[in-house]
Amino acid sequence: MSKIIKPYKNSDLGKKEQVATMFNNISKNYDGLNRVISLGIDVKWRKKVVEIVGKNNPKQILDIATGTGDLALMMADLQPDKIIGLDISEGMLEVGKQKIAKVNLSNKIEMIVGDSEDMPFDDNTFDAITVSFGVRNFANLDKGIKEIARVLKPTGVLVILETSNPTKFPFKQGYKLYTNLFLPLVGKLFSKDKVAYSYLSESANSFPFGAAFNNILQKNGFTNTKDTPVTFGVATIYTAHK
């Protein structure tokens, strides 16, 4: 990214602290609002991620920026030995823990507060690592990707689902209207945090995607990178190996 996008422009806090504060603020109504904003399409995207991860028959899975645990819960169907959901926001994790307990998966999925750029795991720990709409919130993208490479096994797979920008007419123009007008408006109307959804749309529009993000992955320890746009390019699924 050419510049660091932060949620609260008048705050002296670093991006990491601001992101944690923002997600704590919106954690209670995040799931419901997210379904409305994405029109439910994000569920289909996550199913594709689970399908890719499943090809590796992983036993140990790490879901970074797990939020309220949507993807972690879906990956439980793969019957791994353990799934760890890592997130910087305690508020989001608390919501996730309640969802996990409700379906009796607390012994399978562990939710922990942690920094994606300095994770409390040994080298070569995980068979699969996923990040769903989280890498654009990293304070230091290069450092975060290097840290993912460190804890991923040599035989493991990294799968990232992230926003991207459609490049073809009329989807490009429609997406700009959606992210610049609709998303912030809905956020202001229904969210406790009035700037959160403006940040989410601004960060989505400015984040590198496609070949540009593949280059970042390759620069920081990954190979065999592949990007697959979904739904006219409003999001992209990346797969990569060490």
VENHU-V179619 format. One record per backbone hydrogen bond with DSSP energy under -1.0 kcal/mol. CO is the residue of the C=O (numbers start at 1). NH is the residue of the N-H. E is the energy in kcal/mol with one decimal. If there is no record, write none. Layout:
# VENHU-V179619
co:CO nh:NH e:E
co:CO nh:NH e:E
This chain:
# VENHU-V179619
co:8 nh:11 e:-1.6
co:14 nh:18 e:-2.3
co:15 nh:19 e:-2.8
co:16 nh:20 e:-2.0
co:17 nh:21 e:-2.3
co:18 nh:22 e:-2.7
co:19 nh:23 e:-2.5
co:20 nh:24 e:-2.1
co:21 nh:25 e:-2.1
co:22 nh:26 e:-1.6
co:29 nh:33 e:-2.1
co:30 nh:34 e:-2.8
co:31 nh:35 e:-2.0
co:32 nh:36 e:-1.6
co:33 nh:37 e:-2.8
co:34 nh:38 e:-2.4
co:35 nh:40 e:-1.1
co:38 nh:41 e:-1.8
co:40 nh:43 e:-1.2
co:41 nh:45 e:-1.6
co:42 nh:46 e:-2.2
co:43 nh:47 e:-1.8
co:44 nh:48 e:-1.6
co:45 nh:49 e:-1.7
co:46 nh:50 e:-2.5
co:47 nh:51 e:-2.0
co:48 nh:52 e:-2.0
co:49 nh:53 e:-2.7
co:50 nh:54 e:-2.5
co:53 nh:56 e:-1.8
co:54 nh:57 e:-1.7
co:59 nh:81 e:-1.2
co:59 nh:82 e:-2.2
co:60 nh:127 e:-2.1
co:60 nh:128 e:-1.4
co:61 nh:84 e:-2.7
co:62 nh:130 e:-2.7
co:63 nh:86 e:-2.6
co:66 nh:69 e:-2.3
co:69 nh:73 e:-2.6
co:70 nh:74 e:-1.7
co:71 nh:75 e:-2.2
co:74 nh:77 e:-1.3
co:75 nh:78 e:-1.8
co:76 nh:79 e:-1.8
co:82 nh:61 e:-2.4
co:83 nh:110 e:-2.8
co:84 nh:63 e:-3.2
co:85 nh:112 e:-3.0
co:86 nh:65 e:-1.2
co:86 nh:66 e:-2.2
co:87 nh:114 e:-2.1
co:89 nh:93 e:-1.8
co:90 nh:94 e:-2.2
co:91 nh:95 e:-1.5
co:92 nh:96 e:-2.2
co:93 nh:97 e:-2.9
co:94 nh:98 e:-1.7
co:95 nh:99 e:-1.8
co:96 nh:100 e:-2.5
co:97 nh:101 e:-2.5
co:98 nh:102 e:-1.8
co:100 nh:105 e:-2.3
co:101 nh:104 e:-1.6
co:105 nh:108 e:-1.3
co:105 nh:109 e:-2.8
co:108 nh:83 e:-2.3
co:110 nh:85 e:-3.1
co:112 nh:87 e:-1.8
co:115 nh:118 e:-1.9
co:119 nh:121 e:-1.2
co:126 nh:153 e:-3.0
co:127 nh:157 e:-1.7
co:128 nh:62 e:-2.3
co:129 nh:159 e:-2.6
co:130 nh:64 e:-2.9
co:131 nh:161 e:-2.9
co:134 nh:137 e:-1.7
co:135 nh:138 e:-1.4
co:140 nh:144 e:-2.4
co:141 nh:145 e:-2.4
co:142 nh:146 e:-2.3
co:143 nh:147 e:-2.0
co:144 nh:148 e:-1.8
co:145 nh:149 e:-2.2
co:146 nh:150 e:-1.8
co:147 nh:151 e:-1.6
co:148 nh:152 e:-1.1
co:150 nh:124 e:-2.5
co:151 nh:125 e:-1.7
co:151 nh:126 e:-2.5
co:153 nh:156 e:-1.8
co:157 nh:129 e:-2.3
co:158 nh:240 e:-2.0
co:159 nh:131 e:-1.7
co:160 nh:238 e:-3.2
co:161 nh:133 e:-3.9
co:162 nh:236 e:-2.9
co:168 nh:172 e:-2.3
co:170 nh:174 e:-2.6
co:171 nh:175 e:-2.5
co:172 nh:176 e:-1.7
co:173 nh:177 e:-2.0
co:174 nh:178 e:-2.3
co:175 nh:179 e:-2.9
co:176 nh:180 e:-2.5
co:177 nh:181 e:-2.1
co:177 nh:182 e:-1.3
co:178 nh:183 e:-2.8
co:181 nh:185 e:-1.7
co:182 nh:186 e:-2.7
co:183 nh:187 e:-2.3
co:184 nh:188 e:-2.4
co:185 nh:189 e:-2.1
co:186 nh:190 e:-2.4
co:187 nh:191 e:-2.3
co:195 nh:199 e:-2.3
co:196 nh:200 e:-2.2
co:197 nh:201 e:-1.6
co:198 nh:202 e:-2.4
co:199 nh:203 e:-3.1
co:200 nh:204 e:-1.4
co:201 nh:205 e:-2.1
co:202 nh:206 e:-1.3
co:209 nh:212 e:-1.4
co:210 nh:214 e:-2.2
co:211 nh:215 e:-2.2
co:212 nh:216 e:-1.2
co:213 nh:217 e:-2.3
co:214 nh:218 e:-2.5
co:215 nh:219 e:-2.2
co:216 nh:220 e:-1.0
co:217 nh:222 e:-1.8
co:218 nh:221 e:-1.0
co:223 nh:241 e:-2.6
co:226 nh:239 e:-2.2
co:228 nh:237 e:-2.5
co:230 nh:235 e:-1.3
co:231 nh:234 e:-1.5
co:234 nh:164 e:-1.7
co:235 nh:230 e:-2.8
co:236 nh:162 e:-2.2
co:237 nh:228 e:-2.6
co:238 nh:160 e:-2.5
co:239 nh:226 e:-2.2
co:240 nh:158 e:-2.8
co:241 nh:223 e:-3.9
